[in-house]
């Protein structure tokens, strides 16, 4: 439920109940009813806001690269969408009749931060109600405006510092609102990229990029982009841990490049990884006993060739005596002993080859006549 909607409901209920009982209770009764309704509506707003996204504080200010917390004993803040500067959402203190509402984070100096803030007033508004911005628990500035404004503050001292926004309500219904927190810095983000989890070869140009990115104590990585050639780049997109990507078509060595951008607009160095694309099956041959037409010994010697041109290289082979049942894949070798069935007959030995990219060759064969001993 939005703050404006709450206010409308509140006033409608107050007006209705006040009119209904004016005949019976007089002015004192009307005042009590007004207070009762305001408290009830405030509790309704607390409930709806807390259930919307009470724990996801960083989402409201758009800065999830740093921890955000509510100090112990303080009235919570919650993410909501009706009131925001960026048109997405913002962080708002929950209504209260008393007590401090605070939200805080930490920063490492020296640095400069900025944020948008305002006061969402109670109905009716109370003059002077506002938010205090504190650094290391020392007040820096106070804002009581009901209009959005940007505040920028530089911290010159090195080391960690706490930042706090504290709202002190004068009556139920008033709230502080915070949005678009930004660390204004010049240090570029860092990152890494691996194609297919670091594999050296693939038989398809459709790969998966594994990504890491980091902005330290900066404003946070918000975009990433990619390129196959280093000159033509994809559009900036939201960061993710993985990305499906299409390599340049055809076989050969391929390089992918990635860049990351933080909220302050700083762009990282170019990070690269490469992989070999091999979509062409290998070729080969098999020769039994150097091409002899017959043998009386069922244990024969296979002469094997496996060729993969400029591909990833032949690494495996397998055999079959009937073309239906195949042995397990085994390491490629130029020669191999093979045992034929014991019954004299003509036998055909079949072989297939597989390369590093998992491409499987056609079936190659040779035959021999097994004679009786």
Secondary structure by P-SEA (a helix, b strand, c coil): ccaaaaaaaaaaaaaaaaaaacccccaaaaaaaaaaaaaaaaaaaaaaaaaacccccccccccccbbbbbccccbbbbbbccccccccbbbbbccccccccccccccccccccccccccccccccccccbbbbbccccccccccccbbbbbbbbbccccbbbbbbbbbbcccccccccccccccccbbbbbccccccccccccccbbbbbbccccccccccccccccccccccccccccccbbbbbccccccbbbbbbbbbccccccccccbbbbbbbcbbbbbccccccccccccccbbbbbbbbbbccccccccbbbbccccccccccccccbbbbbccccccbbbbbbbbbccccccccccbbbbbbccc
